[in-house]
Amino acid sequence: MSLTRLLARRMALGAVQVFGVVTIVFLLTEALPGDAAVVIAGDAPDPERIAQLRAALGLDDPLGQRYIRWWGELLRGDLGTSLVSGRPVADTLRAGLAPTALLAGVTFLLLPPLATMLGVAAARRPGSVVDRLISSVSLGFYSVPEFASAILLISLFALQLSLLPANALGVSDLLAQPSVLVLPVAVLLIRPLCSVSRLVRAGLVDARQSDYARHLGRIGLSERRITWAHALPTSGAPAVQQVARAVDWLLGGVIVVEAVFVIPGLGTTLVDAVGTRDVPVVQGLAVFFGLVTVVVNVVADAVSYRMNPAAVTL
Amino acid sequence: MIGVEDLTVRLDDRTVVGPISFAARPGEVIALVGESGSGKTTTGLAVMGEFPSGASVAGVVRSDPRRIGYVPQHPGTVLTPSRRVGSLLREVARVRGRAGTESVARAVARAHLDPALLRRFPHQLSGGQQQRAVFALALIGDPDCLVVDEPTTGQDPGHRDALAAELESLREGGTAIILLSHDLALVRRLADDTLVLRLGAVVEQGRDLWAHPREPYTRQLIEAGLGEPPAGRTAAAPTSSPVLRVDRLTAGYGRRGDPVLDEVDLLLERGSALTVRGPSGAGKSTLARCLAGLHQPHGGELRLAGRVTPWAVRARTSADRALVQYVFQDARAAFDPFRPIGAQVIRPVVNLRGDGRAAVAAKLADVAGQVGLEPDHLARRVSQLSGGELQRAALVRALLTRPDVLICDEITTGLDAVTREVVLDLLERMVDGGMALVIITHENRVVRRFADRVLSLELPGLVYAAAQTPSSLPLGSVKWNRRPPGNS
């Protein structure tokens, strides 16, 4: 199977997945008690006013009709209007996107190289002190939830040592003051780093004992070449898939991290929207997260295929 | 020059090989022959300076591994799966200080590897093509010595001759060759000095043991390997109960290009054997994989015992899966490396036929004994068994499920002459007992024994019409021989 063909099939599958996500988001919102009319009516729920609002918002239309309308609006890029601020949902998302993209992006850039280096270092001599140290420390860190590690890191680096700012309160441009990014990125990085590096190590340990690695050693290739040019690409597919999963996780992890470090990103937007029952914003975010997840996984499949075509099947 | 003096390799108080001594001078071929498990590969690796982990080694090995090309027995596993063959060859050329395409091109030509295949990944090559790629890898940098482990395994006769001729020309060019093989015809043609190994010990060594073997074991080996094969089976009388029928099977890889198999028709009766042969890449394994449901064909219809059956193995019922069993060319890859062989061997019959473990265990000892596998073998893991022992275990696994159709893909190539005859005898008894056999082979000896019907596949584009076609079968890409070839 060629790369183009794999991509075509994966993208077709991705389209189906996006369709499913959008549908599920719509149905879940339907299942919520109350609706937009109730929220807008606010603290004084007058049944008559709620009925008027329902008619005005088209909420009395049959389910199918509203579903089709929801799709029509989505395809035009119209995610609806926030019930709380009255601004278009798309604008609300755009405002929160920049800080989140920055956090997730920096974390994502650091993750693959760091995880690969840790994994390769641990796999060099399986069972050695270095291996055991990396493996046990990463397992330990992996079991610490991010809100706990965030508080630990703040109390150590911000309060005790006063090296880094404790939060981004009052910082308008995160890039202008990169030091505020260090702790949030570290918190986001810890858990995916541990899981990905463990997969890199496991794959590499197996691959280095394989017949081809031994044969290349016999031929005279250096251990370094065998590791980086042969064993790593061949065994790397699970780690690549784990990186893709880490991106999904980053979107969720961002919520806690943004809350702890007071960064006005998508996570904050989501928490606020849920708190105020701003349904269109929640819907918009769910669709956006779903879309990102699907795209990231298609890219991960393409990368896995490029590394080792024999390991990828559809 | 390679020198081995009184080499003994012991593992867990068991002598794997030795004491063994030989010397390979430039332009000489030293052959090590013997059953699977006799210590040939251990000796070959010792020359490369490699020993099983935990082995205690005594004796002297004089060699420079950097100047030796090694061609292992299982070529499929030593090519990096994630690298194109050409890129791998160029990288090795660089490492060996032979940069440039010229040294790669020469090695590729000497190994008879089609340069068009350099763009492919190892999993896109047939077993024979993979071995030629590994051969090319070994020839890069013009080594002083080649250690070649079972080079003719899985090769079609045309390439086998070419390979023998190439080994001869290498020898004339001054390369020493250490040949580990049970292909006695090849050994007799090439070897200057021959060592006969059995259970690690040297039974006999000499330059002229073909004409005057001193030891009974050597005689037995030569008799089985080079003597006249038993007369071919007489074709079973056609019965009215076909166990397997295939109509217009068309199969290939990818959408582009010609199909490998183009409208092949097959009819297998109870107690009959079909031999499939043809050059590497002609679609022998593809045909077998389609029958077993492991490859989805583009078109065609399959009937098992008269019922139309889906191609895909996942869509077949347990009973239908038990009916068609497959023994693979690479037996090592067909077992889980972490569990004892015995537990894996009884798995299919327990799963597919629902037999009780106790009943199967009793049957297992019997069937395993028929191919010379002891309970001790069955308790071991993959890494503790030789290629031939694994091949026999795979056969036992298939036979235990009492299949109607048994597909054997080059299963004799990993076996020494004595064991091969034992296995073929067993297969013949099974066929006489009513099983239908599909046997893929390059070996003329095997063809002669199971030549009720011979299907000769040609490379796509060259299709032979039938010479004699049974009336029930339309003309197709099938060559039918009622008489064994050469036995007119």
HADDOCK unambig.tbl for C-alpha pairs under 7 A between the chains (distance, minus, plus):
assign (segid A and resid 1 and name CA) (segid B and resid 254 and name CA) 6.45 0.50 0.50
assign (segid A and resid 211 and name CA) (segid B and resid 77 and name CA) 5.74 0.50 0.50
assign (segid A and resid 211 and name CA) (segid B and resid 78 and name CA) 5.09 0.50 0.50
assign (segid A and resid 212 and name CA) (segid B and resid 77 and name CA) 6.02 0.50 0.50
assign (segid A and resid 212 and name CA) (segid B and resid 78 and name CA) 3.69 0.50 0.50
assign (segid A and resid 212 and name CA) (segid B and resid 79 and name CA) 5.42 0.50 0.50
assign (segid A and resid 212 and name CA) (segid B and resid 80 and name CA) 5.56 0.50 0.50
assign (segid A and resid 215 and name CA) (segid B and resid 78 and name CA) 5.96 0.50 0.50
assign (segid A and resid 219 and name CA) (segid B and resid 66 and name CA) 6.91 0.50 0.50
assign (segid A and resid 220 and name CA) (segid B and resid 66 and name CA) 6.74 0.50 0.50
assign (segid A and resid 221 and name CA) (segid B and resid 95 and name CA) 6.38 0.50 0.50
assign (segid A and resid 230 and name CA) (segid B and resid 80 and name CA) 6.29 0.50 0.50
assign (segid A and resid 233 and name CA) (segid B and resid 82 and name CA) 6.49 0.50 0.50
assign (segid A and resid 234 and name CA) (segid B and resid 81 and name CA) 6.38 0.50 0.50
assign (segid A and resid 234 and name CA) (segid B and resid 82 and name CA) 5.11 0.50 0.50
assign (segid A and resid 307 and name CA) (segid B and resid 82 and name CA) 6.17 0.50 0.50
assign (segid A and resid 308 and name CA) (segid B and resid 81 and name CA) 6.71 0.50 0.50
assign (segid A and resid 308 and name CA) (segid B and resid 82 and name CA) 4.19 0.50 0.50
assign (segid A and resid 309 and name CA) (segid B and resid 82 and name CA) 6.44 0.50 0.50
assign (segid A and resid 310 and name CA) (segid B and resid 81 and name CA) 6.43 0.50 0.50
assign (segid A and resid 310 and name CA) (segid B and resid 82 and name CA) 6.86 0.50 0.50
assign (segid A and resid 310 and name CA) (segid B and resid 123 and name CA) 6.43 0.50 0.50
